[in-house]
Amino acid sequence: MSRKPAVVLVHGFWGGAAHWSKVIVELHGRGFTDLHAVENPLTSLADDAERTRKMVRQVDGPVLLVGHSYGGAVITEAGDLPNVAGLVYIAAFAPDAGESPGQISQELPPAAFENIAPDSDGYLWIKQDTFHESFCQDLDADEALVMAVTQKAPLGSTFGDNVTSPAWKKKPVWYQVSAQDRMIHPDNERRMAQRMNPRKIVELDAGHASLASQPGPVADLIEAAADELGS
């Protein structure tokens, strides 16, 4: 039986590494023992990609990089390291060279775009009273409240940072679309997924936080990617 690759999980805007908690438990229960979750500063794409690269470099052996939301842009930028064996996108941005998450969102605005607001220091927040309906409408109210209060705001300028050399052009890719996503337009997810020619596309009837609302199917896709890489 082949050894499972290490899995490095990369969060997106308005959350931290703990957003992966349910997926971590799922994967651990399936025999994934080499699990890591990056805590990115969300200060710039360059900063976040470098923080992710540092974690990947600490891993001895092949790595499966998994990105949620803006974390998809991070793994696109950081996935060029030689020990990165594949990329899994979970309701995520997958920009091409010269594209930014902000540009992609402006081309096809998501339903909850107007619920994002900057503060006086230049950080972007989802308004707390609309967080549940915007980010995670398929979670219960208590879980959504905790996510809203603990959200990790990115610097607004990060939204406009362009990818330089997309790793998905060189690495095997898997993609999960959230059909009820209000933070990234589902049609944008479908378009980004299709142009990468992924090994597999899974579409879930889920909101943006599919990693929390449907951790089983999300773990299924990660496991399928790991199995294919190990075969």
BATOR-411600 format. One record per residue: residue in three letters; y, z, x of N, C-alpha, C in turn. Coordinates in steps of 0.1 Angstrom, whole numbers, plus 5000, padded with zeros to 4 digits. Each point is the difference from the previous one (the first is absolute). Layout:
BEGIN
<ALA <Y Z X> <Y Z X> <Y Z X>>
...
END
This chain:
BEGIN
<MET <4988 5000 5008> <5012 5000 4992> <5012 5000 5009>>
<SER <5010 4991 4997> <5012 4999 5008> <5009 5012 4998>>
<ARG <5007 5003 5010> <5010 5011 4999> <5012 4995 4993>>
<LYS <5005 5009 4991> <5012 4996 4992> <5012 5001 5009>>
<PRO <5010 4990 4998> <5012 5000 5008> <5008 5012 4997>>
<ALA <5009 5004 5009> <5010 5010 4996> <5010 4994 4990>>
<VAL <5005 5008 4991> <5009 4996 4990> <5013 5007 5002>>
<VAL <5011 4992 5001> <5013 5005 5002> <5008 4996 4987>>
<LEU <5004 5010 4993> <5007 4998 4987> <5015 5001 5002>>
<VAL <5008 4991 4994> <5014 4999 5003> <5007 5000 4986>>
<HIS <5008 5010 4998> <5007 5002 4987> <5013 4991 4999>>
<GLY <5005 5000 4989> <5012 4992 4997> <5013 5008 4998>>
<PHE <5010 4994 4994> <5012 5007 4996> <4997 5010 4989>>
<TRP <5008 5011 5000> <5000 5010 4990> <4987 5009 5000>>
<GLY <4993 4999 5011> <4988 5009 5001> <4997 5002 5015>>
<GLY <4991 5009 5002> <4995 5002 5014> <4985 4999 5001>>
<ALA <4995 5004 5011> <4985 4999 5002> <4992 5006 4989>>
<ALA <5005 5010 4994> <4992 5007 4989> <4998 4992 4988>>
<HIS <5008 4989 4998> <4997 4991 4989> <4986 4994 5001>>
<TRP <4994 5001 5011> <4986 4995 5002> <4989 5010 4997>>
<SER <5004 5012 4995> <4991 5011 5000> <4987 4997 4992>>
<LYS <5001 4994 4989> <4988 4997 4992> <4991 4989 5007>>
<VAL <5006 4990 5006> <4993 4990 5007> <4993 5006 5012>>
<ILE <5006 5009 5007> <4994 5007 5011> <4988 5007 4996>>
<VAL <5000 5008 4989> <4988 5007 4995> <4989 4990 4996>>
<GLU <5004 4989 4994> <4990 4990 4996> <4993 4994 5013>>
<LEU <5008 4996 5009> <4995 4994 5012> <4991 5010 5008>>
<HIS <5005 5012 5001> <4992 5010 5007> <4986 5002 4994>>
<GLY <5000 5000 4987> <4988 5002 4992> <4990 4988 5002>>
<ARG <5005 4989 5005> <4992 4988 5002> <4996 4998 5015>>
<GLY <5003 5010 5008> <4995 5000 5013> <5011 4995 5011>>
<PHE <5012 4999 4995> <5011 4996 5010> <5004 5014 5006>>
<THR <4998 5001 5013> <5003 5013 5006> <5012 4999 5010>>
<ASP <5004 4987 5003> <5011 4998 5009> <5012 4995 4992>>
<LEU <5007 5009 4993> <5011 4997 4991> <5013 5005 5006>>
<HIS <5010 4992 4998> <5014 5004 5005> <5010 4995 4990>>
<ALA <5011 5008 4998> <5011 4996 4991> <5013 5002 5008>>
<VAL <5007 4989 5002> <5012 5000 5007> <5011 5006 4991>>
<GLU <5009 5008 5007> <5012 5005 4993> <5012 4993 5006>>
<ASN <5005 4989 4994> <5010 4992 5005> <5014 5005 4997>>
<PRO <5010 4998 5008> <5013 5005 4998> <5008 4993 4989>>
<LEU <4996 4987 4997> <5007 4992 4990> <5015 4998 5004>>
<THR <5002 4998 5013> <5014 4998 5005> <5003 4986 5004>>
<SER <4989 4992 5003> <5001 4986 5003> <4986 4995 5001>>
<LEU <4999 4987 4998> <4986 4994 5001> <4995 5001 5014>>
<ALA <5009 4998 5010> <4997 5002 5014> <4995 5014 5003>>
<ASP <5007 5010 4995> <4996 5014 5002> <4986 5003 4994>>
<ASP <4998 4995 4988> <4988 5003 4992> <4988 4992 5007>>
<ALA <5002 4988 5004> <4990 4992 5006> <4996 5007 5013>>
<GLU <5010 5005 5008> <4996 5006 5013> <4993 5013 4998>>
<ARG <5004 5008 4989> <4993 5012 4998> <4985 4997 4996>>
<THR <4998 4990 4992> <4987 4996 4996> <4992 4995 5012>>
<ARG <5006 4992 5009> <4993 4995 5012> <4996 5012 5009>>
<LYS <5008 5010 5001> <4996 5012 5008> <4988 5007 4995>>
<MET <4999 5000 4986> <4988 5006 4995> <4987 4991 5002>>
<VAL <5002 4987 4998> <4989 4991 5003> <4995 5001 5014>>
<ARG <5010 5001 5009> <4996 5000 5015> <4992 5013 5003>>
<GLN <5001 5010 4992> <4993 5013 5003> <4985 4999 4996>>
<VAL <4997 4989 4992> <4986 4998 4995> <4992 4993 5010>>
<ASP <4988 5005 5003> <4991 4993 5008> <4990 4992 4992>>
<GLY <5002 4987 5000> <4992 4991 4992> <5008 4992 4989>>
<PRO <4993 4993 4992> <5007 4991 4990> <5006 5008 4989>>
<VAL <5011 4995 4995> <5008 5007 4990> <5002 4990 4988>>
<LEU <4998 5006 4988> <5004 4993 4988> <5013 5006 4996>>
<LEU <5011 4992 4999> <5013 5004 4996> <5002 4998 4986>>
<VAL <5004 5010 4992> <5002 4999 4986> <5014 5004 4996>>
<GLY <5008 4991 4994> <5014 5003 4996> <5002 5000 4985>>
<HIS <5008 5010 4995> <5004 5000 4986> <5015 4997 5000>>
<SER <5004 4991 4990> <5014 4997 4998> <5007 4995 5012>>
<TYR <5011 5006 5004> <5007 4996 5013> <4990 5002 5012>>
<GLY <4990 5008 4999> <4991 5002 5011> <4993 4987 5003>>
<GLY <5000 4990 4990> <4994 4987 5003> <5009 4992 5010>>
<ALA <5013 5002 4999> <5009 4994 5010> <4997 5006 5014>>
<VAL <4998 5013 5000> <4997 5007 5013> <4988 4995 5006>>
<ILE <4989 4999 4993> <4987 4995 5006> <5001 4986 5003>>
<THR <5008 4992 4993> <5003 4986 5004> <5006 4999 5013>>
<GLU <5009 5009 5003> <5008 5000 5013> <4992 5007 5011>>
<ALA <4992 5010 4997> <4993 5009 5010> <4986 4995 5002>>
<GLY <4995 4991 4992> <4985 4997 5000> <4996 4991 5011>>
<ASP <5009 4997 5010> <4997 4990 5011> <4992 5007 5011>>
<LEU <4998 5013 5000> <4993 5006 5011> <4985 4995 5000>>
<PRO <4995 4999 5012> <4986 4994 5001> <4989 5008 4993>>
<ASN <5002 5013 4998> <4989 5008 4994> <5001 5000 4985>>
<VAL <5011 4994 4994> <5001 4998 4986> <4991 4989 4995>>
<ALA <4989 5004 4992> <4990 4990 4997> <5003 4993 4986>>
<GLY <5008 5007 4992> <5004 4994 4987> <5011 5008 4993>>
<LEU <5005 4994 4989> <5011 5005 4993> <4997 5000 4985>>
<VAL <5003 5012 4994> <4998 5001 4985> <5013 5003 4994>>
<TYR <5004 4993 4990> <5013 5001 4993> <4998 5006 4987>>
<ILE <5006 5011 4997> <4999 5007 4987> <5013 4999 4992>>
<ALA <5001 4991 4990> <5013 4998 4993> <5011 5000 5010>>
<ALA <4999 4991 5010> <5009 5001 5012> <5007 4987 5003>>
<PHE <5011 5002 5007> <5007 4989 5006> <4992 4994 5011>>
<ALA <5000 4987 5001> <4994 4992 5011> <5009 4989 5004>>
<PRO <5012 5004 5007> <5010 4990 5003> <4995 4990 5010>>
<ASP <5005 4988 5000> <4999 4990 5010> <5010 5002 5011>>
<ALA <5000 4993 5011> <5010 5001 5010> <5014 4997 4994>>
<GLY <5009 5009 5003> <5014 4998 4995> <5002 5005 4986>>
<GLU <4990 5005 4994> <5002 5006 4986> <5000 5015 5001>>
<SER <5007 5006 4990> <5001 5014 4999> <4996 5004 4986>>
<PRO <4996 5013 4998> <4996 5005 4986> <5012 4998 4991>>
<GLY <5012 5002 5004> <5011 4999 4991> <5002 4985 4996>>
<GLN <4999 4991 5009> <5001 4986 4996> <4989 4996 4990>>
<ILE <4988 5004 5002> <4989 4997 4991> <5003 5006 4986>>
<SER <5005 5012 5000> <5003 5007 4987> <5011 4993 4993>>
<GLN <5010 4995 5007> <5012 4994 4993> <4996 4986 4995>>
<GLU <4990 4994 5006> <4996 4987 4995> <4993 5001 4986>>
<LEU <4993 5011 4998> <4993 5003 4987> <5000 5015 4998>>
<PRO <5012 5005 4994> <5002 5014 4999> <4989 5007 4991>>
<PRO <4995 5012 5005> <4991 5007 4992> <5007 5007 4988>>
<ALA <4992 5005 4991> <5005 5006 4987> <5009 5012 5003>>
<ALA <4997 5008 5010> <5007 5013 5003> <5010 4999 5011>>
<PHE <5004 4987 5003> <5010 4999 5011> <5013 5007 4998>>
<GLU <5004 5001 4988> <5013 5006 4997> <4999 5016 5001>>
<ASN <4988 5005 5001> <4999 5014 5001> <5000 5006 5014>>
<ILE <5003 4991 5010> <5002 5003 5014> <5015 5002 5002>>
<ALA <5004 5011 5006> <5014 5002 5003> <5002 5006 5014>>
<PRO <5011 4996 5007> <5003 5005 5013> <5007 5013 4999>>
<ASP <4999 5009 5010> <5008 5012 5000> <5012 4997 5010>>
<SER <5008 5010 5002> <5012 4999 5009> <4997 4998 5014>>
<ASP <4987 5003 5004> <4996 4999 5014> <4992 4987 5003>>
<GLY <4999 4991 4989> <4993 4988 5002> <4985 5000 4998>>
<TYR <4995 5011 4994> <4986 5000 4997> <4998 4996 4985>>
<LEU <4988 4993 4998> <4997 4995 4987> <4991 5009 4993>>
<TRP <5003 5004 4987> <4991 5009 4992> <4997 4993 4987>>
<ILE <4988 5003 4995> <4997 4997 4986> <5005 5012 4992>>
<LYS <5008 4997 4990> <5006 5011 4992> <4989 5009 4994>>
<GLN <5001 5013 5002> <4989 5009 4996> <4996 4998 4986>>
<ASP <5010 4998 4991> <4996 5000 4986> <4993 4987 4996>>
<THR <5000 4990 5009> <4993 4987 4997> <4989 4998 5010>>
<PHE <4996 5010 5008> <4990 4998 5010> <4987 4997 4994>>
<HIS <4996 5008 4990> <4987 4998 4993> <4998 4986 4995>>
<GLU <5010 4996 4992> <4999 4987 4994> <5001 4988 5010>>
<SER <5006 5003 5011> <5002 4989 5010> <4989 4999 5010>>
<PHE <4995 5011 5006> <4992 5000 5011> <4985 5002 4997>>
<CYS <4998 5008 4989> <4986 5005 4998> <4998 5003 4985>>
<GLN <5002 4991 4992> <4999 5002 4985> <4986 5003 4996>>
<ASP <4990 4998 5008> <4986 5002 4996> <4995 5014 5006>>
<LEU <5009 5008 5005> <4997 5014 5005> <5005 5009 4989>>
<ASP <4994 5013 5000> <5005 5009 4990> <5014 5006 5004>>
<ALA <5006 5006 4991> <5014 5004 5002> <5002 5010 5011>>
<ASP <4991 5009 5002> <5001 5010 5011> <4999 4993 5014>>
<GLU <4991 4991 5001> <4998 4993 5013> <5012 4992 5003>>
<ALA <5005 4993 4990> <5012 4992 5001> <5012 5008 5004>>
<LEU <5001 5012 4994> <5012 5009 5003> <4999 5004 5015>>
<VAL <4989 5004 5005> <4998 5003 5014> <5004 4988 5009>>
<MET <4995 4989 4997> <5004 4988 5008> <5015 4997 4999>>
<ALA <5006 5002 4989> <5015 4998 4998> <5008 5009 5009>>
<VAL <4996 5013 4999> <5008 5010 5007> <4997 4999 5015>>
<THR <4988 4996 5005> <4997 5000 5014> <5002 4986 5006>>
<GLN <5005 4991 4992> <5002 4986 5005> <5007 5000 5013>>
<LYS <4996 4991 5009> <5006 4998 5013> <5008 4987 5000>>
<ALA <5013 5002 5000> <5009 4989 4999> <5001 4992 5013>>
<PRO <5000 4987 4999> <5002 4992 5012> <5015 4997 5002>>
<LEU <5004 4997 5013> <5013 4995 5002> <5001 4986 4993>>
<GLY <5011 4998 4993> <5001 4988 4992> <4999 4987 5009>>
<SER <5005 5001 5012> <5000 4989 5010> <4985 4995 5003>>
<THR <4991 5009 4999> <4986 4997 5003> <4995 4989 4990>>
<PHE <5005 5000 4988> <4996 4991 4990> <5002 4985 5004>>
<GLY <5011 4999 5009> <5004 4986 5004> <4994 4996 5014>>
<ASP <4992 5009 5006> <4994 4996 5013> <4990 4990 4999>>
<ASN <5001 4989 5008> <4991 4989 5000> <4987 5002 5009>>
<VAL <4989 4995 4995> <4988 5000 5008> <5002 4989 5011>>
<THR <4995 5002 5012> <5001 4991 5010> <4988 4991 5002>>
<SER <4988 5006 5002> <4988 4992 5002> <4989 5006 4991>>
<PRO <4997 4994 4989> <4991 5006 4990> <4986 5000 5005>>
<ALA <4994 5012 5000> <4986 5002 5005> <4990 4993 4991>>
<TRP <5004 4999 4987> <4990 4994 4990> <4997 4985 5004>>
<LYS <5008 4994 5008> <4997 4986 5004> <4988 5000 5010>>
<LYS <4997 5011 5006> <4990 5001 5010> <4988 5009 4997>>
<LYS <5002 5009 4990> <4989 5010 4997> <4995 4998 4986>>
<PRO <4987 5004 4998> <4994 4999 4987> <5008 5010 4990>>
<VAL <5002 4995 4988> <5008 5007 4990> <4993 5002 4987>>
<TRP <5003 5011 4993> <4996 5004 4987> <5012 5004 4992>>
<TYR <5000 4998 4987> <5012 5003 4992> <4997 5005 4986>>
<GLN <5007 5011 4996> <4999 5006 4987> <5013 4998 4992>>
<VAL <4999 4992 4989> <5012 4998 4992> <5000 5011 4989>>
<SER <5012 5006 4997> <5002 5009 4989> <5006 4992 4988>>
<ALA <4993 4997 4990> <5005 4991 4989> <5011 5006 4992>>
<GLN <5002 5014 5000> <5011 5006 4993> <5010 5006 5009>>
<ASP <5001 4994 5012> <5009 5006 5010> <5015 4997 4996>>
<ARG <5008 5011 5001> <5014 4999 4996> <5009 5001 5013>>
<MET <4994 5002 5012> <5008 5001 5012> <5000 4987 5008>>
<ILE <4988 4993 5000> <4999 4987 5005> <4995 4991 4989>>
<HIS <5007 4989 4997> <4996 4992 4989> <4985 4995 5002>>
<PRO <4992 5002 4990> <4986 4996 5002> <4998 4985 5004>>
<ASP <5009 4991 4996> <4999 4986 5004> <5004 4999 5015>>
<ASN <5008 5008 5005> <5003 5000 5014> <4988 5005 5008>>
<GLU <4993 5010 4995> <4987 5004 5006> <4990 4989 5001>>
<ARG <4999 4993 4988> <4990 4989 5000> <5004 4989 5009>>
<ARG <5012 4997 5001> <5005 4989 5009> <4998 5004 5015>>
<MET <5003 5012 5003> <4998 5004 5014> <4986 5001 5004>>
<ALA <4991 5004 4990> <4986 5001 5003> <4994 4986 5002>>
<GLN <5004 4991 4991> <4993 4987 5001> <5004 4992 5012>>
<ARG <5012 5002 5005> <5004 4992 5012> <4994 5005 5013>>
<MET <4995 5013 4999> <4993 5005 5012> <4985 4996 5001>>
<ASN <4995 4993 4989> <4986 4996 5000> <4991 5011 5003>>
<PRO <5001 5011 4992> <4992 5012 5003> <4985 4998 4997>>
<ARG <4992 5009 5006> <4986 5000 4998> <4997 5004 4986>>
<LYS <5008 5008 4994> <4998 5005 4986> <5013 5004 4994>>
<ILE <5003 4997 4987> <5011 5005 4992> <4994 5008 4989>>
<VAL <5005 5012 4998> <4996 5008 4988> <5012 5003 4992>>
<GLU <4999 4997 4987> <5012 5003 4991> <4996 5012 4991>>
<LEU <5008 5011 5001> <4998 5012 4992> <5010 5001 4989>>
<ASP <4996 5005 4988> <5010 5003 4990> <5006 5013 5003>>
<ALA <5009 5000 5009> <5006 5012 5006> <5015 4998 5003>>
<GLY <5007 5012 5000> <5014 5000 5005> <5001 4999 5015>>
<HIS <5012 5002 5005> <5002 4999 5015> <4991 5009 5008>>
<ALA <4999 5013 4995> <4992 5010 5007> <4985 4999 4997>>
<SER <4995 4989 5002> <4985 4998 4997> <4992 5008 5010>>
<LEU <5005 5003 5011> <4993 5009 5010> <4997 5014 4994>>
<ALA <5009 5004 4991> <4998 5013 4993> <4994 4999 4986>>
<SER <5003 4989 4993> <4994 4999 4986> <4986 4994 5000>>
<GLN <4997 4992 5010> <4987 4994 5001> <4994 5000 5014>>
<PRO <4998 5012 5005> <4996 5001 5014> <4986 4995 5002>>
<GLY <4991 5001 4990> <4987 4994 5001> <5000 4985 5003>>
<PRO <5006 4992 4992> <5000 4986 5002> <5008 4996 5013>>
<VAL <5010 5008 5004> <5007 4998 5012> <4991 5002 5012>>
<ALA <4993 5011 4999> <4990 5003 5011> <4989 4990 5000>>
<ASP <4996 4994 4989> <4990 4990 4999> <5004 4988 5009>>
<LEU <5013 4996 4999> <5005 4988 5007> <5000 5004 5015>>
<ILE <5005 5012 5004> <5000 5004 5014> <4986 5000 5005>>
<GLU <4991 5005 4993> <4986 5001 5004> <4994 4985 5002>>
<ALA <5003 4992 4990> <4995 4986 5001> <5006 4993 5013>>
<ALA <5013 5003 5003> <5005 4994 5012> <4993 5006 5013>>
<ALA <4998 5013 5000> <4993 5006 5011> <4986 4995 5002>>
<ASP <4993 4998 4989> <4986 4995 5000> <5000 4986 5006>>
<GLU <5010 4992 4995> <5000 4986 5005> <5003 4999 5015>>
<LEU <5009 5009 5004> <5004 5000 5014> <4989 5005 5009>>
<GLY <4992 5009 4994> <4989 5005 5008> <4987 4992 5000>>
<SER <5000 4990 4992> <4987 4992 4999> <5000 4989 5010>>
END
